[in-house]
Amino acid sequence: MTSTTLSIVSELAEIVGPANVLTDPDVTAGYVTDWTGHWSGHTEAVVRPGSTAEVSAVLTACHRHGLRVVPQGGNTGLVGGSIPMDGEIVLSTRRLTTIERVDVVDRTLAAGAGVIVAQAQEAARQHGLDLGVDLASRDSATLGGIVSTNAGGIRMIKNGNTRRQLLGIEAVLSDGRVVTRWKELVKDNVGYDLPGLLAGAEGTLAVITRVLMRLVIPAPRTQVSLVAVTTVSDALQLVDRLERAGLTLEAAELMTRPGIDLVRRHHDLRAPLDVDSPFLLLAEVSGQRDTQALLLDVLEQAGESVLDAAVEEGPAPKLWRYRESHTESISAESSTPPVKLDLSTPLREVEQFLTTLTPALAENFPDVRAICFGHVGDGNLHVNLLDVKETERERVTDFVLRHVTQHGGSISAEHGVGRAKAPWLALGRSPEDINLMKSIRAAIDPAGLLNPHILPIR
């Protein structure tokens, strides 16, 4: 460590305390490698402020020294967006863990950016409310992280994405200035939507320290069905039938036979249904007291398009396990860090995209296995590519992203762009759009110190 670095580390330690400036590589290892295991970097120091004031002081010091900073929450991202690939300082928000208030009248939750999603859910549920966002990484993802990536998750089809849940925000700019937009109002049209701008910015505009989240009233009871179908169209038609019958769709998840086989093998599970079908639809619905009867009626009226089905009262963890074990099983199965591509297409294109992708991959990349699953109700699919050689990662990623673009889709539905997809930004945005984003970033962080190498490239 150079004398200059020692001086900076000493200054940061004075702000947050020596115990909260980590420099030992063995200690910082968990901060410099992402969840997938593919993105791994290095850092001079991990700084863990405990308040907005400390975040402000840290960024003021880094700005004065011209140091680049990578903000990081729970480090559950899948696109390398919070990894210091070039030695940047890591600013961890994990100590910003105060749940300030749950307001049952305005139905809001005020909390620090480091609060874990599951903790926020539990706090809301103690008051008969719930967080509108739910995702498989709920036990490690933070509120600041899901805001920074504008996460979607399994309840998006009902509640919308994280941006829709965000009412207020407190954040620190790269030069240490604190910006607070904090009103418990669902209607507030004074100027630009700054919380909405920071949601999905992936830490490139400011470091989020506090959030004000809208809460929702959970369904008093739900019914969960796991349905065997032959085609994606059958699954989509069933989703449509459920909604037209007056049921509220809480979640709609599509799985494939290879994905289910993988989960069963790694978790020693029996076959969920008696029929070995190409696709499974997991649908959770709510409604009036006759929800189960209405659900069963829809399944019966679907006729031959439903090959088999199981129905349980929610939350039905045994049925949900087949879906939520996919990510873990994929990582355990692949001989290399899996290429995880979070995509979306219009609903009318989902089937054509999937049915053409698999044979195209087999023809061009015969050693690569594809496991696809996702939130079929909103067109969001997770394409997981196993056994991809390091020399082939860029080429197979390019192939899939161009394929989804040909179907009118997006290269990033809910995980962000990060480093993984930055080279393909032009597939999803026009030159004018990209230039405008660059202008916004340059206006807010002219020195380019926050997350400098991800969306949008300067």
N, C-alpha and C positions, 0 to 999 in steps of 0.2 A: 504494500500500500504506500503510495507516494505521500510526501509531506503535504501536498495540496489536498489529497483525499482525506488524510488524517485531520486536517483543519476543518474540512466540511463535515466530516462525521462528528467531530467534537462539537461543532456548532449545532448540528441537528440533535445531538444528545442533550444539549442544554435546553432545547425546546421541549422534547418529549420524554426525557429521562434516558439514561444509558441503557436500561433494560429494554427499551423499545426502539433501539437502533441495532439491527442485526447485521453482522458482517462475516461471521464464520460460515464458510461454504456449506458445512454440514447442516447448519441451522437454516440457512436460506434456501436449501435445495427444494423445499416444498413450494417456494414462491417463484422459482425460475423454470419450472416444468409444468406444462398444462395437463389437464385431465386425460387427454388422449395419449400422452407420452411422446407425441411427435415433436411438439414445439418445446425446445429447451434452450435457455439462454444463460446469462450471467448478470450479476449486479454488484455494484460497489457497496450498496447498503439497502436494507429493507427498513423503512421508517414506518412506525405504527402510532400515529397521533391518536389522542383520546378525546378530542373535541374539535369543533369547527375552528376555534381560535388557534389551536395547535396546527391544524391543516393549513390555515392561512399563514402562520409563521414559517412553516416548513416550505411552502411554495414561494413565499417571499425570499427566503434564503436561497433556494434553488434558482430562482429567477435572477437574483443578484449575481450568482456565480455562473449563470448560463447553463445550468444542469438540466438535462432532459429527465422527465418523470413519467413513469407508467403507473397509473392508478390500478388498484386491484382489490376486488371484493373477496368472494369465496373461492376464486380460481377454479370455477367449474365450467368455464367457457370451452368451446370446442373448435375455435378458429384462431387460436394464438393471439387474441386481442389484448391480453393482459400480461404478456410475458416479455421481460426485458431482454430482447435478443441482442442488443448492442451495448450492454452494460449500464443502462439507465437506472436511476434510483427507482425503487419500487415504493410507492406510497400505498400501504395497506390500510383499508378502512375497517378491519376486523374488530377494532376496539370501540367503534362507534355503535354500541349495542344497547342504548337506552330506548325502551319503549315508553314514550312520554305520556301518551294518553290514548284511550279508546273512547270516542265520543259516540254514545248510542243514539243521540238525537240527530246529529248531522251524519252519522254513520261514517266516521273517518278514523284513521289510525295515524298518529304522529310518531315517528321513530327515527333512530339513527340509521345511516346507510349500511352499517355492519350487522344489523339484525338479520338473523337467518329467517328465511321464508316460513319454515315450520313453526318458529317461535311467534312470528306475526300471526300466523293462522290460529295458533293456540290462544293467543291473547284476544283475538277477535271472537273466537268461538265461546270463550267464557262469558261473553255478553250476547250470545245468540246471533252473532254476525260472522262473516267470513271474509277472507281476502279473496278478491276476484281472480287472482292468478294462482294456478297450481301446476307443478311440474315435477318430474321424477327426481330432480336434484334438490327437492325442497329442504332436505336436511343439511345441506351445505351451501346452497346458493343464497346470496344476500339480497336485501331489498335494493341497495344501491346497484348491485350487479344486474338485477333483472330490469331496472329502469335504464341503465346504461346500454343494454342490448335490446330494450323494448321486447322482452320475452313474451311468448305466446302461451304455450302449454296446453294442457288437456282440457281446460275450461274456457278456452278462447271462443269456441263456437257459441257459448252462452254469454260470456261477460266481456269479450273483446280482449285486446292485448294490454300490456302493462301501461302504455301511454294513456289508454282510456281510463285506467284506475288512478292516474296521477293528478291530484288537485294542486299540490304545492311542492316546492323544492327549495332547499338551501344548498348552495354550491360555491366553491372557491375557484376563481380564475387563476391562470398560470402565474400572474404577478402578485397573488395573495389577496386580491380584493374579494369580498364576500358579497354574493348576490342572493337575495331572499325574495322569493315570490310565494307568499304563504297566506292563502285565504280559503276558508272552508266554504267555498261557493261553487256550485255547479254552473252558475252563470256569472261570468266576469269577463267582459269584452274590452278591457282597457289595454290597448296595445298588442304587441306580439305575444304569442303563446310561448314564453320562455321555458316552462316545464316541458312542453311538448317538443321543443327544439333540443333540449338536453337529453330527453328520452330517445335512446337509439343512437346517440352520438359516440358511444363506445369510449368515453373518457378523453375525447379529442378536444373538447371545448371547455370543460371544467371538471373539478372533482366534486362529486355529489357527496354531501355530508349528512343531510336530513331529508326525509320525504314525508309528504302528507298524502296518504292513500285513501281512496274511496273504498268503503266496505259494502258488501252485499248481504242480503238475507238468504241464507242457505235453504235449499228445499228441505222440508221437514222429513221427507222420506223419498227414496229413489228405488228404481228397479234397474238391474243390470242384466243385459242379455249378451251372450256370446253366440254368434250366429254363423253357421257354415254356409258359404255361397260359392257359386261357380265363377262369377265374374265381378269385376269392379263395378260394372253397371248395376248388377243386382244389389250390391251393397249401397250404392248411391240412391237407388230407387227405394230401398228399404228406409234409409234415412229420411227421404222425402215423405214416405208414407207415415212415418212416426210423427213428423211435425204436422202433417195435414190432419192427422187424427186428433190433434189438440194436445199432444204431449210436448213437454219442454225438453229439448235435447241438451243434456248436461255434458256429454262427451260422445264422440264417434271416432273410433280408432280402427284402422285397417291393418291386418297382419297377413303374412303369406305363409304357405306351408313350410318353406325352408326356414323361415324365422321361428315358427312354432317348434319345428324339429330341433333347432339349435337350443332354444330355451329348455325344452324337455330334457335334452341330453345333459346340459350343464346344471340343471336343478333337480334332476331325477323325478320328473313329473310324469304322470300318466297322460294319455291323450285326452284333451278337454271334452271332445265329442266323439260319437260313434262313427262319424263320417270323416274320411280323410279328404278334405276339400282344398282347392287351390288357395282360397282366401277365407279369412275369418273377420267378422265385424264385431267389435265390442261396442255396444251402445248403452249408455246410461241415461235414463229418462226420469222425469218427475212430472207430477200432475195432481189431479184430485185423488180422492180416496180409492178410486177404482183403477189406479194406475196399472197394476199388474194385469187386471182383466183386459184393459184397453191394449196393453202391450201384447198380450197373448193373442188377442183378436187380430191385431195387425200382422203378427207372424203367421197366423193361420190363413189370413186372406192373401198373403204373399204367394201362396201356392208352391209350385215346384222351384221357385227361385230361392226358397229357404230349404236347404238340404237337411239341416238339423239345428237344434238350438237348445241352450240351457239358460234358465232365468233364475236369478237370485235377488233377494232384497239387498239394496245397497247398504254399506259400501262394497260388499262382495269381494274381499281381498283375494280370495282364491282365484276368481276369474280375472281380476286385474293383474294378478301376478304374471300371467302369460304375456301381458303387454309390457309391464314395467320392468321385466327382467331382460328385455331385448338388449339394451345398451351394455349391460354388464356381461351378458353371454357373448355378445359380438366381440368385445375386447378380449375376453378369455379365449376365444376360438381362433382369432386371427394370428398368424405367425409374425405379422408386422403391425405397427400401429395402424388401425383401420382409418381409411379415408372416409370422413363423415361429412356428407353433403346434405344440408338442410335446404330444401327446395319447395317451390309451390307452383301449381298450375291452375288455370281455370277448371272448375269441376268437370266441364264437358271434355277436357283434355286428359284427365287423370288416367283413364283406362288406356288410351292410345299411348300416352307417355310410358306407362309401365310395361305394356305388352311389347313395345318396340325396343325399350331400353335393354331388357334382359338378353335377347338374342344378339343385339348389336354389341353389347359388352362381350358376350361369349365369342363372337367372331373376331373382335379386335384385341381383346385381352383374355385369352383362353385360360390363364392361370388365376384370374381374379374371380372371386365369388361375391355376388351382390345379395344383400339382405335389405329389403325395403319394408318400411312400416310408417305409420304416421297418422296425423289428424285428418282423416279423409273428409270430414264434414266441412273443413275450410280449405281443402286442396293442398294442405301442407304434408309433404312426404319427406322422410329421412332415408336417403340412399346411403347405405353403409357398404363400403368396398373392402373386402378382406384379402389378405395375402398379397398386397400390392408392394412390389419392390420399390425401394427408395428412388431408383432411376426412372420409375414409371409413374410416380405420384402426380407430377405436373401434367403429363400427357393424358392420364385417365381422368383427372379432374377437368381438364379442358374439354374432353370428349363429352362428359356428362353435363357440364354447364352449358355447352353449346346445344346439346340435345334438348334440355329443358327450355332454353330460349326459343328454339324452333317451335315449341308447343305453347308459346305465349306466356311462359312462366317467369319466375324470379329465381336468381341464383342464391338468394338468402331470404328465407321466410321468417325466421325468428331467432337465429343464433348470432346474427350480425355478420359483418364482412371480415373484420380483423385483418390478420396477415394472410390467412389462408386464401381468401378470395379477392384481395386487393388487385392482383393483376388482371382480374376479369371484370372490374367495375364497369367498363364500357359496354359489357353485355347487358347490364341492367339499367344504365342511365345514359342519356344523350350527352354530347359534349357540352351543350349549354347548361344542362343540369349539373354536371360535374364541376364546371367552372364556377357556377353559383355557389356550390358547396365549398369550393376552395376559397372563394371570397369571404364567405361567412367565417370559415375557420381562421383565415388570415386576419380578419377584423377583430376576432375575440382573443386569439393567441398569436399575435404577430411574430413573436420570437420562435414559434413552432416547438415549444418545450413539452407539451402534453401529448403523450402517445404519438410520437412524430411519424411513425412508419406505417400507420394504418389509415383507414378510411377517413376522408379522401386523401390520396397522396398529394402532398404539397407541390 
